[in-house]
């Protein structure tokens, strides 16, 4: 099955590019930029990846991010992930990035965009990989700050495939960002949002009604609200689920307890993704294999999941047709 899943053309819709920073690259960039890390070795970094919840993860996540200073750092970060993902059969990657986390450190948006844009062009040219870019707002920061970031990104609006909402969910409902997302809608920028990971099912409803998102990132707690499940099914809303992430952040204790099979049985449209692969125990292939090992899913189920990802990705119709053809040929 591993060979089949590796060969399966996979589109990843839920990836935080800062969360793909492997310890080896973290140390290399720290040396290049003269950044002192709170870790003495790569082994010590990996030992810190024993998270109790989302907040404890974010503490380590932001520490690692401190090594990203210049455009070339963001280029190297993205290309390092693209090459690993390509080796696992990933054909399309949609990157969330967090401009506020970089601006707060004195890193200008220009450096982030220059580095990521260069990596996107290189990935297409060298790997035949298509990509999309999602500018995410930190929900535990003020909404007016997010609005300022959106407006300051005016030179890059045409480069954004979507805006998103991420970071610590509890106590930060989507409704807090209604005006920001309405502004993005006026600009013609699609919208996605994290909801129903550690926050309640009601956050999913808010994201749909107030932010008018086209996809829900995570969304696994929708099962707490049968009426919401029915709505998600009837409207065909896609959930970008990240199984290994959910285990590492204690959304569920064990992969075998994950609600993925129940979500599928409910007729919901799902995709599998890695979220922050450097921190959560693996990339796309590891997430697919974990689901196979835990749930015994057939090849047909994985083809269905891969097809849903291709169908709901931010890509051209020409590229979508090409990837659907690759998917059919892989079976």
LUMPAMAR-801362 format. One record per residue (C-alpha): z, y, x; residue number from 1. Coordinates in nm, 4 decimals, padded with zeros to 6 digits, always signed. Example, Ala and Ser with C-alpha at 12.3 -4.5 7.8 and 13.67 -1.06 7.14 Angstrom:
! residues 2
        up     north      east    n
  +00.7800  -00.4500  +01.2300    1
  +00.7140  -00.1060  +01.3670    2
! end
This chain:
! residues 331
        up     north      east    n
  +00.0000  +00.0000  +00.0000    1
  +00.0737  +00.2408  +00.2852    2
  -00.2869  +00.2242  +00.4057    3
  -00.4107  +00.2953  +00.0548    4
  -00.1740  +00.5899  +00.0068    5
  -00.2677  +00.7318  +00.3457    6
  -00.6364  +00.7153  +00.2594    7
  -00.5825  +00.8639  -00.0863    8
  -00.7005  +01.2294  -00.0789    9
  -00.3843  +01.4256  -00.1551   10
  -00.3459  +01.7891  -00.2575   11
  -00.0045  +01.9389  -00.1862   12
  +00.0915  +02.2143  -00.4299   13
  +00.4557  +02.2707  -00.3360   14
  +00.5146  +02.3388  +00.0325   15
  +00.7216  +02.6109  +00.1974   16
  +00.5467  +02.6714  +00.5263   17
  +00.8689  +02.7936  +00.6894   18
  +01.0211  +02.4597  +00.5875   19
  +00.7624  +02.2708  +00.7913   20
  +00.9156  +02.3981  +01.1177   21
  +00.9960  +02.0869  +01.3205   22
  +01.2811  +02.1123  +01.5768   23
  +01.0400  +02.0676  +01.8686   24
  +00.8347  +02.3697  +01.7633   25
  +01.1525  +02.5615  +01.6775   26
  +01.2741  +02.5259  +02.0366   27
  +00.9308  +02.6052  +02.1807   28
  +00.9048  +02.9282  +01.9800   29
  +01.2648  +03.0189  +02.0638   30
  +01.1787  +02.9975  +02.4340   31
  +00.8580  +03.1958  +02.3871   32
  +01.0317  +03.4742  +02.1957   33
  +01.3660  +03.4771  +02.3758   34
  +01.5610  +03.3743  +02.0664   35
  +01.9010  +03.2104  +02.1135   36
  +01.9521  +02.9268  +01.8665   37
  +02.2944  +02.8030  +01.7510   38
  +02.1906  +02.4522  +01.8568   39
  +02.2054  +02.3003  +02.2051   40
  +01.9448  +02.0305  +02.1477   41
  +01.6843  +01.8914  +01.9108   42
  +01.9289  +01.6150  +01.8227   43
  +02.1896  +01.8737  +01.7209   44
  +01.9360  +02.0434  +01.4958   45
  +01.8563  +01.7174  +01.3208   46
  +02.2272  +01.6452  +01.2790   47
  +02.2585  +01.9741  +01.0903   48
  +02.0149  +01.8435  +00.8279   49
  +02.2937  +01.6773  +00.6285   50
  +02.2869  +01.9106  +00.3302   51
  +02.5333  +01.9127  +00.0430   52
  +02.3243  +02.1364  -00.1824   53
  +02.0552  +02.4020  -00.1833   54
  +02.2844  +02.6699  -00.0401   55
  +02.3804  +02.4629  +00.2646   56
  +02.0124  +02.3904  +00.3265   57
  +01.9181  +02.7577  +00.3048   58
  +02.1722  +02.8470  +00.5735   59
  +02.0021  +02.6174  +00.8246   60
  +01.6575  +02.7132  +00.6940   61
  +01.7078  +03.0828  +00.7686   62
  +01.8522  +03.0090  +01.1122   63
  +01.5382  +02.8153  +01.2042   64
  +01.3169  +03.0908  +01.0667   65
  +01.4578  +03.3350  +01.3240   66
  +01.2123  +03.2078  +01.5875   67
  +00.9118  +03.3326  +01.3879   68
  +00.8382  +03.6790  +01.5246   69
  +00.4663  +03.7332  +01.5846   70
  +00.1339  +03.6463  +01.4243   71
  +00.0767  +03.3678  +01.6752   72
  +00.4062  +03.2069  +01.5719   73
  +00.2977  +03.1869  +01.2083   74
  -00.0409  +03.0535  +01.3190   75
  +00.1213  +02.7836  +01.5315   76
  +00.3653  +02.6959  +01.2527   77
  +00.0896  +02.6475  +00.9954   78
  -00.1486  +02.4610  +01.2251   79
  +00.1283  +02.2256  +01.3354   80
  +00.1802  +02.1303  +00.9720   81
  -00.1878  +02.1197  +00.8798   82
  -00.2590  +01.8711  +01.1595   83
  +00.0308  +01.6449  +01.0568   84
  -00.0685  +01.6620  +00.6912   85
  -00.4346  +01.5928  +00.7718   86
  -00.3310  +01.2784  +00.9601   87
  -00.1569  +01.1627  +00.6382   88
  -00.4637  +01.2089  +00.4200   89
  -00.3801  +01.5539  +00.2824   90
  -00.6999  +01.7430  +00.2002   91
  -00.5595  +02.0603  +00.0409   92
  -00.2345  +02.2514  +00.1052   93
  -00.0830  +02.5356  -00.0962   94
  +00.1661  +02.7284  +00.1143   95
  +00.4571  +02.9247  -00.0257   96
  +00.5792  +03.1882  +00.2187   97
  +00.8801  +03.4214  +00.1940   98
  +00.7924  +03.7777  +00.3045   99
  +01.1394  +03.9165  +00.2271  100
  +01.3029  +03.6745  +00.4698  101
  +01.0748  +03.8050  +00.7452  102
  +01.0854  +04.1738  +00.6522  103
  +01.4661  +04.1573  +00.6652  104
  +01.4358  +04.0507  +01.0298  105
  +01.1962  +04.3314  +01.1179  106
  +00.8847  +04.1129  +01.1048  107
  +00.6058  +04.3019  +00.9302  108
  +00.3977  +04.1470  +00.6555  109
  +00.0880  +04.2132  +00.8648  110
  +00.2042  +03.9644  +01.1291  111
  +00.2726  +03.6959  +00.8683  112
  -00.0612  +03.7409  +00.6955  113
  -00.2595  +03.7605  +01.0179  114
  -00.1103  +03.4386  +01.1533  115
  -00.1382  +03.2395  +00.8309  116
  -00.4907  +03.3646  +00.7596  117
  -00.6089  +03.2628  +01.1055  118
  -00.4557  +02.9165  +01.0569  119
  -00.6247  +02.8791  +00.7170  120
  -00.9664  +02.9516  +00.8649  121
  -00.8991  +02.7142  +01.1538  122
  -00.7854  +02.4363  +00.9195  123
  -01.1046  +02.4625  +00.7182  124
  -01.3243  +02.4743  +01.0262  125
  -01.1552  +02.2026  +01.2343  126
  -00.9969  +01.9745  +00.9723  127
  -01.2140  +02.0275  +00.6655  128
  -00.8932  +02.1166  +00.4810  129
  -00.8795  +02.3734  +00.2026  130
  -00.5683  +02.5876  +00.1575  131
  -00.4093  +02.8362  -00.0821  132
  -00.1430  +03.1009  -00.0282  133
  +00.1522  +03.1700  -00.2587  134
  +00.3699  +03.4743  -00.1872  135
  +00.7177  +03.3834  -00.3099  136
  +00.9982  +03.6196  -00.4053  137
  +01.3577  +03.5350  -00.3181  138
  +01.5410  +03.5100  -00.6494  139
  +01.8813  +03.5797  -00.4902  140
  +01.7529  +03.9224  -00.3789  141
  +01.7159  +04.2256  -00.6114  142
  +01.4153  +04.2340  -00.8412  143
  +01.3287  +04.5900  -00.7385  144
  +01.2987  +04.4686  -00.3797  145
  +01.0510  +04.2031  -00.4943  146
  +00.8516  +04.4712  -00.6752  147
  +00.8353  +04.6810  -00.3577  148
  +00.7131  +04.3788  -00.1615  149
  +00.4435  +04.3090  -00.4197  150
  +00.3229  +04.6687  -00.4071  151
  +00.3350  +04.6825  -00.0263  152
  +00.1170  +04.3694  -00.0180  153
  -00.1716  +04.5636  -00.1754  154
  -00.3987  +04.5175  +00.1317  155
  -00.3583  +04.1401  +00.0875  156
  -00.3732  +04.0959  -00.2914  157
  -00.7178  +03.9402  -00.2741  158
  -00.5873  +03.6846  -00.0228  159
  -00.3072  +03.5672  -00.2533  160
  -00.3798  +03.2693  -00.4767  161
  -00.0514  +03.3152  -00.6616  162
  +00.2959  +03.4618  -00.6485  163
  +00.6032  +03.2430  -00.6853  164
  +00.9814  +03.2463  -00.7193  165
  +01.2111  +03.0429  -00.4957  166
  +01.5474  +03.0314  -00.3104  167
  +01.8949  +02.9797  -00.4632  168
  +01.8476  +02.9124  -00.8351  169
  +02.1982  +02.9158  -00.9862  170
  +02.2862  +03.2509  -01.1360  171
  +01.9377  +03.3913  -01.0794  172
  +01.7342  +03.3244  -01.3931  173
  +01.3600  +03.3869  -01.4061  174
  +01.4211  +03.6668  -01.6588  175
  +01.5492  +03.8776  -01.3693  176
  +01.1898  +03.9019  -01.2429  177
  +01.0036  +03.9618  -01.5675  178
  +00.8706  +04.3041  -01.4661  179
  +00.7617  +04.1810  -01.1230  180
  +00.5633  +03.8953  -01.2713  181
  +00.4135  +04.1185  -01.5374  182
  +00.2943  +04.3460  -01.2579  183
  +00.1359  +04.0463  -01.0860  184
  -00.0301  +03.9519  -01.4151  185
  -00.1772  +04.3025  -01.4433  186
  -00.3175  +04.2591  -01.0929  187
  -00.4815  +03.9314  -01.1945  188
  -00.2635  +03.7173  -00.9662  189
  -00.1629  +03.3715  -01.1019  190
  +00.2068  +03.2898  -01.1218  191
  +00.4261  +02.9875  -01.0486  192
  +00.8058  +02.9559  -01.0300  193
  +01.0808  +02.7213  -00.9185  194
  +01.2854  +02.6281  -01.2235  195
  +01.4978  +02.3365  -01.3406  196
  +01.5854  +02.2059  -00.9928  197
  +01.9548  +02.2951  -00.9691  198
  +01.9287  +02.5467  -01.2522  199
  +01.9311  +02.4522  -01.6232  200
  +01.6362  +02.3556  -01.8399  201
  +01.6540  +02.7003  -02.0004  202
  +01.5224  +02.8476  -01.6732  203
  +01.2027  +02.6482  -01.7261  204
  +01.1642  +02.7985  -02.0710  205
  +01.2201  +03.1490  -01.9317  206
  +00.9601  +03.0924  -01.6593  207
  +00.7060  +02.9918  -01.9229  208
  +00.7860  +03.2616  -02.1772  209
  +00.8746  +03.5620  -01.9616  210
  +00.6954  +03.5026  -01.6312  211
  +00.3967  +03.3313  -01.7945  212
  +00.3608  +03.0810  -01.5119  213
  +00.0823  +02.8259  -01.4951  214
  +00.2951  +02.5664  -01.3091  215
  +00.6635  +02.4840  -01.2756  216
  +00.7906  +02.3956  -00.9288  217
  +01.0416  +02.1090  -00.9584  218
  +01.1268  +02.1156  -01.3314  219
  +01.3092  +01.7820  -01.3236  220
  +01.5943  +01.9041  -01.5466  221
  +01.3565  +01.9517  -01.8383  222
  +01.4746  +01.6106  -01.9622  223
  +01.7986  +01.7783  -02.0747  224
  +01.5994  +01.9514  -02.3507  225
  +01.3795  +01.7166  -02.5617  226
  +01.2066  +02.0103  -02.7331  227
  +01.1138  +02.1524  -02.3932  228
  +00.9756  +01.8161  -02.2810  229
  +00.7592  +01.8070  -02.5929  230
  +00.6346  +02.1587  -02.5209  231
  +00.5534  +02.0809  -02.1570  232
  +00.3592  +01.7750  -02.2673  233
  +00.1730  +01.9506  -02.5475  234
  +00.0799  +02.2490  -02.3295  235
  -00.0110  +02.0331  -02.0300  236
  +00.2160  +02.2249  -01.7933  237
  +00.2172  +02.0736  -01.4443  238
  +00.5459  +02.0035  -01.2641  239
  +00.5273  +01.9996  -00.8841  240
  +00.7983  +01.7430  -00.8108  241
  +00.9482  +01.6875  -00.4644  242
  +01.1325  +01.3532  -00.4663  243
  +01.2723  +01.3392  -00.1111  244
  +01.3820  +01.7019  -00.1381  245
  +01.5691  +01.6219  -00.4589  246
  +01.7569  +01.3440  -00.2811  247
  +01.8443  +01.5510  +00.0275  248
  +01.9685  +01.8430  -00.1842  249
  +02.1742  +01.6143  -00.4115  250
  +01.9757  +01.6814  -00.7276  251
  +01.9936  +01.3017  -00.7452  252
  +02.2022  +01.0763  -00.5239  253
  +01.9362  +00.8117  -00.4598  254
  +01.5607  +00.8012  -00.4959  255
  +01.6021  +00.5077  -00.7338  256
  +01.7897  +00.7432  -00.9708  257
  +01.5143  +01.0042  -00.9721  258
  +01.3838  +01.0955  -01.3194  259
  +01.0177  +01.0693  -01.2114  260
  +00.9556  +00.7471  -01.4097  261
  +01.1084  +00.9067  -01.7204  262
  +00.8962  +01.2184  -01.6728  263
  +00.5849  +01.0024  -01.6513  264
  +00.6860  +00.7987  -01.9562  265
  +00.7278  +01.1272  -02.1450  266
  +00.3605  +01.1993  -02.0807  267
  +00.4165  +01.4981  -01.8522  268
  +00.1648  +01.6094  -01.5890  269
  +00.3220  +01.5586  -01.2463  270
  +00.2348  +01.5973  -00.8803  271
  +00.4179  +01.4723  -00.5701  272
  +00.4955  +01.7166  -00.2888  273
  +00.7077  +01.7521  +00.0240  274
  +00.8746  +02.0950  -00.0334  275
  +01.0271  +02.1482  +00.3155  276
  +00.9133  +01.8405  +00.5079  277
  +01.0847  +01.9180  +00.8392  278
  +01.4231  +01.9278  +00.6669  279
  +01.3899  +01.6716  +00.3889  280
  +01.2872  +01.3536  +00.5636  281
  +00.9102  +01.3481  +00.5571  282
  +00.5732  +01.4780  +00.4490  283
  +00.3394  +01.3775  +00.1722  284
  +00.2880  +01.0182  +00.2789  285
  +00.6632  +00.9607  +00.3050  286
  +00.7132  +01.1014  -00.0457  287
  +00.4391  +00.8810  -00.1881  288
  +00.5782  +00.5735  -00.0101  289
  +00.9337  +00.6500  -00.1250  290
  +00.8130  +00.6489  -00.4850  291
  +00.6252  +00.3235  -00.4338  292
  +00.9279  +00.1560  -00.2801  293
  +01.1683  +00.2872  -00.5460  294
  +00.9582  +00.2498  -00.8591  295
  +00.6948  -00.0102  -00.7733  296
  +00.4172  +00.2113  -00.9052  297
  +00.0630  +00.0760  -00.9104  298
  -00.2356  +00.2241  -00.7315  299
  -00.3527  +00.3582  -01.0662  300
  -00.0369  +00.5679  -01.1032  301
  -00.0817  +00.7258  -00.7607  302
  -00.4485  +00.7955  -00.8340  303
  -00.3390  +00.9658  -01.1558  304
  -00.0862  +01.1818  -00.9671  305
  -00.3401  +01.2710  -00.6981  306
  -00.5959  +01.3597  -00.9632  307
  -00.3505  +01.5875  -01.1443  308
  -00.2843  +01.7736  -00.8193  309
  -00.6540  +01.8272  -00.7551  310
  -00.7124  +01.9379  -01.1138  311
  -00.4302  +02.1944  -01.1119  312
  -00.4755  +02.3315  -00.7582  313
  -00.5885  +02.6809  -00.6695  314
  -00.9358  +02.6035  -00.5375  315
  -01.3001  +02.6618  -00.6182  316
  -01.4754  +02.4459  -00.8749  317
  -01.7053  +02.3232  -00.5997  318
  -01.4112  +02.2095  -00.3873  319
  -01.2421  +02.0503  -00.6890  320
  -01.5546  +01.8484  -00.7682  321
  -01.5784  +01.7396  -00.4049  322
  -01.2158  +01.6187  -00.3977  323
  -01.2459  +01.4367  -00.7303  324
  -01.5447  +01.2567  -00.5803  325
  -01.3411  +01.1650  -00.2707  326
  -01.0611  +01.0401  -00.4948  327
  -01.2996  +00.8164  -00.6913  328
  -01.4422  +00.6742  -00.3688  329
  -01.0952  +00.5962  -00.2299  330
  -01.0058  +00.3558  -00.5087  331
! end
